[in-house]
Each structure stands twice: as structure tokens, then as C-alpha cells.
Amino acid sequence: MNNRLINWFKYASPQSFYPLAGKMIPWFWALAAVFGVAGLYIGFLVAPTDAQQGEGYRIIFLHVPASWMSMFIYLVMAGWAALGLAYNTRLSGMMAQALAPTGALFAFLSLWTGALWGKPMWGAWWVWDARLTSELILLFLYIGFIALQSAIDDPRRADKAGAILALVGVVNIPIIYFSVKWWNTLHQGASVSLTKAPSMAQTMLWGMLLCALACWMYSIAVALMRARSIMLERERHTEWVRALLGGKSANQE
Amino acid sequence: MYWNSFSEFLAMGNHGVYVWGSVGVMALLMILEPILIAQGRKSLVARLQRQFRAEQADTTERREQGTRRSKN
């Protein structure tokens, strides 16, 4: 028990997290590729057509994973931010900063694929519907977080300011998720939920879940890559970065 | 396999533009993002190494000057 506790804290320091992340990144890339190929194969080559929407429904295999990730990454980012505020650990701010651009990417992709799905199905690229609007707000929250962090020179202060913004913005996540229930929206209800059996064919469901898993693995790989760069940048005054990049010459000092 | 021909696959039942427009942009961005991160990392590492080397040269020079002065 005691051992495990010590190990966790060991990896909370950038110095030991950096090589660990470096080892894990190729595995997450491999998993992302495997899940992605399997998911797209099922979604685009095996799954039958949708009775109501025709072939255009296949955007679901991109749209739903992107939307899930945009919300989930925000929760993880806010979680790191909260940890950072509570324990003042260096790693927390770095992880939150590493996740934000990928979250913004998925929020944008969710809106983009949604627009391309909405046009043939609803006849409009965009409507000011509760779900679409709250997802747009999510994108703005990500952009706001990135802008706020980069506007403050001192990284520790930037982390704190960003953390508060991230935590306040968390209220938007349940609004996005439940918007289709709370309001009368043009956006369709959830096809997959935790509480009831999914209202879609098995093959479609599997295709979608595999694509979602691929996006998960992608997000972890990309966030770890970015976190490693942030670590080097922020810890450049420390001995371990010097030893890592300076090679033998640094040790002679 | 669900499709009868490749052209049918491309047409996506007249929704080709929307489906492939989604696939294309998503694939592009998800390929671009890791490339940009890797490039940023490369230039960061180069910059830090340059900086460390410069500091190193600075300190050795100062040390040499110091020894020269002590010999005198």
C-alpha cells in the first residue's frame, strides 16, 4: 500500500514522467491505428445503410467520437486544473495545457462534421439549437483557456488563471450532454447512453465504439507528446533537462 | 462487404460531398496536429541545446581567464 503511494507521487514529477511518457507514446499510436482501421472498416465498408438517413448517416462514425472527446477532454483538463489548484503540483498545469489544443480540435471537428451532417438531413449547416450552441461555447472555452494561458508570462500564474476558467466552464459539459433532453432540439437524442440499451444496429454500434476508442488513444498520444515539449520548455533551468539535452558536456560542469 | 462497386462507395448515396468532406477534414487535422507538435519539439530541443552550449562556452572561457589571471 505504502509502496504504491510512493510510486504514484514519483510519476507526478516531470523528471520521471518525461521518460515514462516517451515510452508510452508509440503504444498509444499503435492502438489508435488498430482501433481506427477496424472502426472505419466496420463503419464505412460493413455497416448497412440507415433506413431514414441513407448513407449520409455514416458521418456518425466521426461526429460522435469527436463530440465525446471534446467533452471528455474538457473534463480531464478541468480535473488536472483542480488538482493543480489543490496540491500546487507542476505536472497538473502542464497536462491541462497539453490537453487544451486537442480538445479544441475535437470541438471544432464536432461542429464541422455536424454541419456537414446537418445540411443534407435538416437542410441547414447551422441552427441556434441548444446542443449546437453549447458545443460552440465549449470551443470558445478551449480557445479562451489557451489565450488566457499564453497571455500570462509566469507559467505558474498562467496555470492558476487557466484552472479557474476551466473549472467555471465545467458547468457547460452537462448542459451539452443533457441539452437534447432538457430542451426541444432539432438535434437528435442520444443513440447510445449509459442508462438504456443503444437504439442502433449492432454493427453500427461497434463501428462507432471502435472509432471512439481510436480517438481516445489518439488524444492520449498527442497530449503526451505535447506535454513532453511543455516539460522541456518549462523545466529548462533544471539539471535533468540540461543533462538530457546537453549530453556529456553538461556533466563536466 | 456492403458496397457493390467502388463508385457507389464514393457516391455515398448522393451524400458523398458531406461524408467525404467530414472524413477529409478530420483526417487532415488529425495528421497535421502530431506533425506540428513533432516539429515544435525539434526546434525547441535545438534552441535549448544552442542555449546550453552557449552557456557552457561562456563558463569555460571565464574559467580559463580565471586560471590565466591566477598564473600571473
Interface residues (C-beta under 8 A of the other chain):
Chain A: F44 L45 V46 A47 P48 T49 G54 E55 G56 R58 I59 L62 H63 A66 P101 T102 L105 F108 L109 W112 T113 L116 W117 K119 P120 Y218 A221 V222 M225 R226 R228 S229 L232 E233 R236 V241 R242 L245 G246 S249 A250 E253
Chain B: M1 Y2 W3 F9 M12 G13 N14 H15 V17 Y18 V19 G21 S22 V23 V25 M26 L29 M30 E33 P34 I37 A38 G40 R41 L44 V45 L48 Q49 Q51 F52 R53 Q56 T59
